[in-house]
Amino acid sequence: MTRVRPRVLVLLVALASGVAQSFGRFSYAVLLPAIDRDLLGSYAVAGLVGTANVAAYLVGTFTVSALSRRIRPAAAIKAGLAASAVGLGLLTVAGSAVQLAVGLTLTGLGGAFIWVPAPGLAGSVVRPSRRGAAIGVAGSGIGAGIVVASALAAVLHARGGDASWRTVYLVETVIAVVTLVACLVLLRPAPHRLDAQPVRARALRRVPGWVGLTGGYAAYGFAYSIYTTYLVTALEDDAGFSAGHASAVYTLVGVALIGGGLVLGLLSDRWGRGRTLVLGFLVMAGAILLVPVGVEPLASGSALLFGAMMSGLPAVIAAHLSESLTPREFAGAFGRCTLAFGVAQLCGPPLGGALAQATGGFLVPFVLAAAVAVAGAGLNVGVLRATREPGRSDVGLRLSR
């Protein structure tokens, strides 16, 4: 696909993934209290502004999936980085809710153009036995970016107060521009048999166990959205944690994100994708159930386990897809899976909030999220069975020879 060495390409994809998800999506949640006090003055308005990013991400996912037969993965990533850099730059100078929404819309679109093709590109340049690890490393940029954003927010807020959120976005803009330049210089298309392969419509249906895989990703999106949205609130309101303590627990999710993709990717290379997915969903369910217990060290353990699964499960899902698809087919197939994830992600927080309001606490929402994660494990039993079938072809292996 490119002239760059595999290790350098995977590193570039990791940096791009950090820009796409950590800077373009999760930074807003980290900076929201300061943005609200400095500019918006209403959490209701802040919620509507944040919705612009999620909606744009879904639109971008659909678009890049539809265009996957026409553009190379590297080209999509470059376009996404350009949109993300512009969006982050607008966030730096935003003076109103409308301008914030425009910036978050651009980062949402850019994030989809980066993340949907990124795992397939990273997995295509290594031998099949290392594919899960490569995709895991590529996704580790998300966790690293969350840690960087959190650290920047804490340090700069201590010095500059609420207005420092603009400086955080400025630093992220610079990183995005540097990453874009590096990709423009290094990710140069070269004649290769991968690009010569026809991009087949409905490629997802050729993936063994694709129905369970897609349903499992939707279950992941639902469970993940409830956990990340209400973790801090549940620890503060139900368990009596201080605001600082609850925030520190949330930070552990980002720390575990860094290594989760690599760990589960390596395990899936050794144990198989289906077995790792089933185990990963069960671990996720257990981590969710630790939150209502509301004591340490179980709360911190929950954050670490959940963060590892949060980055690890998508890495294994992506690795399984790349076993049967070319990089350009991967973008379309992964995009369709991501649409299921995105819709479920939108449903989780409103339902979780309504249940918490009706029951007077977050026990029921977290039990529901855990049950959905268990359902994800059940759905991926189909992947486990499909990958055990004899005579299964491996497109990625044939193309890499």
N, C-alpha and C positions, 0 to 999 in steps of 0.2 A: 504493500500500500504506500509506503514512504521510503525514503532513502536513510532515514534516521535509525540509529541502533535501537533494538527493542527496549533496552533498559531506559534509554532517554525518552523514547516514545511513551512508555508507561508513566514515567515521571511527569511528562507534559500533560498527559491525560489526568493524572492526579491533581496537578495544579489547576487545570481547567475545571475539574469536578468541584474543587474547593470554591472557585469563583462562582460556579453555577448554583450550588446549593448553599454553602455556608454564607457567602457574601450576599448572593442574590435573594435568598429566602430566610435563613435562620437569623441573620444579623438584625433584621427588623424586630424580631421577638426580643432579642437581647437589648436592643436600644429603645424599645417601645416606651418604658417609663420616662426616660429623658425626653424623647420626642413628644410625648403627650404633655409633659410639663412645659417644655420650651416652645411648642408650636401649636399643637392640636387642642389641648384642653378638654378632650372628651374621649373616653375609651370606646364609646359607640362609634364615633367617627374613625378612630384608629382601627377598629375591627373592619369597617367597610374598606378602608384603605388597604389593609392587609389582604382582603379578599381579592383585590385586583391582581396580586401576584399569583395566587392560586389559580384563578380563572385564566390568566394569561399562560400559565404553565400548561394547563389542560389544552388550550388552543394551540400552543406551540408543540405539544406532544402529538396532537392530531396532524398538524401541518408537516412536521419532520417525518412522521410515519408515512404520510401520503407521498412525500417527495423522495423517499428513500431509494426509489428506483431511478431517480434522475441525478442525485448529487452524491458525491463520495462522503464517507463519514468525516474525513479530515476537513472537508469544505464546510460541512454543517457545524463542526466545532468552532472553526474560525468565525463563521457568521454569528454563532451564539456568543462568542467572546466579545465581538464587536458590539453587539446589542447590549450585553451585560456591562461593558465598560461605559457606554453612553448612559445607560440607566443609572449606574452607580454615580457617575458624574452629576447627573441631574439631582439625585438624592442629596449630594453634597451641598447644592445651592438652593434646594427646594424651600420656598417661602410660604407654601399653602398645602392644604390637603390634596388639592387637585394635582399639584406638581409632584407631590410624594407618590400619588397613585400612578402618574405617568412613568416615573422612574421605576417603580415596582413592577409595572406592566412590562417594561422593556427587560428588566432582569428576569421576569418570569418566562417571557418568550425566549430570551437568550439561554436561560437555564435548561429549558427543554431541548433546544438545539444542541447543547453541549452534552447533557447527560444521557439522552436516548441513544446516540450512536457510540458514546465513549467506551462502555464496557466491551462492545463487540470489536472495536478497533484495538483496544489493549490486548484482548484475548487472541486476536488473529496473528500476532507477531511472535508468539511463543509456541513451543511444542505442546500438544494436547495435555500431556501429563503435568504441565505447569500453568494451564489456562486459568484454573480457579484462583491460584495465588496471584497471577498477574492482574486479574480483574479485581481481586481484593485490595491489592496495593493501589490500583487506580482509584478505587472508591475511598481509600483512606484519607485522601485529600479533603474529603468532606469533614471528617472528624477533626483533622488538623486545623481546618479553617474555622470551625466553631470555637476551638480553644483559642486561636489567635484573636478572633472577634471578641470573645468574652474578656480576654486579658487586656486588649486595647480599650474596651469599654470601661473596665474597672480602673485602669491606670489613668486614662485621659479624663474620666469623670472626676477623679480625685483632684486633678489639677485645674480643670476648666469648667466643672459644673455641668449642668444640663445641656449647654450649648455644644459640648464636646462630641455629641453624636455626629455632627458634621465632619469633624476631624477623622473619626473612625471610618466614615464612608470615603473620605478623601484618600486615606491610606489604602483602603480596599480598591479604590479606582486605580491607583498607581500600580498595585499588584496585578489587577486585571489587564491593564495596558501592557505591562511587561510580559505577562503570559501570552497575550495576543501576538506581540512582536516575535516572541520566541517560536510560537506555532507557525506564524507566517514565514519565518526564516527556515525552520527545520522540517515542517510537515509539507514536503513537496511531493506531489503525485508523481509516481514513476510507473512505467509500463510493468504490469505484473499480472499473473494469471488470476489473482483474486478479483481485479477490476474487470477482467474479461468475462467472468462468469455471469450468466443471465440472472437477473433479479426476478424471481418468480412471485407472482401474486399469491396471497394467502400462504406465505411461507410458514407462518406460525403453525398451521395445521400439520406440517410435516415433522414437527418436534414431538418426540415421544412423551405422552402424558401432558399435552399442552392444555387440556381443559383444567385439570387439577392444578397445573402450574399457574395459570391465569387466575383461577379462583383463589389459590393460596396467596397470590400477590395482592388481591383485593382484600382478603382477610388481614394480611399484614398492614395494609393501608388503614383499615378501620381501627385495628388494635393500636397501631403506632400513633394515630391522631389523637385518640383518647388519652393515652399515656403521656405524650409530650405536652398536650394542652393542659392537663389537670394535675400533673405530678406535683408541682410546687404548691398549688392551691390545696390539694388534698393533704399534703404534709403540714401545711400551716393551719388549715381550718379543722381538720379531723384529728391529726396527730399532735397538734400543739407545737410544732417546730417553729423556731424563729425564722424571720424572713431570710436572714443570712445563712442559716443552716439549710433551709430548703433550697436556696439558690445554689449552695455548694454541692448538694446532692445532685441537682440538675446538671451542674458542670461535669460531674463524673460520667454522665451519659456521653458528652462530647469526647471526653478522654478515652472511653472505651470504644467509641466509634473509630478511632484511629487504627486500632489493631484488629477490630472485629472482622472486617472484610478479609484481611490476610489470614487470620486464624481459621475461619470457616472455609475460606477458599482452599487452603492447604488440606484441611480435613476432607473436603469434598474431592480433592484430587486423589486422596488415599482411600477413602471409604465409599466414594460414589456420591453423586449429586442427590439422588432421592433419599438415601439414608440420612445425609446431613441435613436436608430440608426438614424431614420429619422430626429429627432430634432438635433442630434449631427452633422450630415452632413450639415444641413442648417446653423448651427452656424459656422462651419468651413468655409463655403462659405462666410459668412458675414465677418469673420475675415480676410480672404484673400483680400477681396475688400477694406478693410481699409488701406492696405499698399500703394496703389497708391495715396491715399489722401495726404500722406506725411506730416502730422502734428501731434503734440502731443496734448492731450494724446491718440489720436486714434492709433498711432503706437504702443505704449506700451500696450494699450487695445487689439490690434490685436494679439500681441505676447502672452499675457496671455490667451486669448480665444483659440488661435490656439494650444498652448501647452497643454491646458486641453483636447482639442479634440484629439490631437495627441496621448496621452496615453489612453484617455477614450474610443475612438471608438474601438481599438483592444481589450480592456478589455471586452467590451460588445459583440463583435463578438465571442470572446473566450467563454464567458459565455453562449451564445446561443448554440454554438456547444456542450458544455459540458452538456447541458440539455438532449441531446439525445444519447450521446456516453460515453463509458467507457474511462478511462484515456489513455489506449493504442490505442483505436480507435481514440481518440482525436488527438494524435500526427500525425497519418496519414492524417486525415481530415484537420487539421489546417495547416499541411505542404503543402497540395495541394492549400489551400487558399493563403498561403504565397508565393507560386510560382507565382500565378497571381499578387499578390502585388509586388513581386520582378521584374517581367518583366515590369510592368507599371512604377516602380520606375526607371528603367534604361532608359525608353523612355522620362521621364519628362524633365530632365536637358538639353539634347541636343536640344529637340524641343523648350524649353523655351529660351535657348540661341540663337537659330537661329531666333526666332521671335523677340527677343530684338534687335538683330543685324539688322534685316530687317526694323524694325519700329523705331529704334533710342531710345528705352526706354523699361521699363518693364511693362507698362500698359497692353499690349495685353497678355503677358504670365500670369500675375496674374488674368486677367479676364478669360482666358482659364482655369486656375486652379480652379477658383471659379465655373465656369460652370460645370466642371467635378465633383466637390464636390456636386453640386446640382443634377447631374445625379446619384451620389451615394445615395443621399436621395431617389430619385425616384426608384432606384433598390431595396432599402430596404423596400419599401412599400409592396413588396411581402412577406418579412419576417413578417411585421406587420399583414398582412392578414392571413398568415399561422399559426401564433401563436394564432390567435383568433378562429381557428377552434375548434369546440367542440370535446371532446373525445381524444384529443392529449395525447400520452403517454409521460412519463418522465422517461427515463431510469435511469438517475442519482438518482432520488428519490427512485426508486425500489432498486437500488444497495446499497443505503446508509442505507437501513433498515436491 
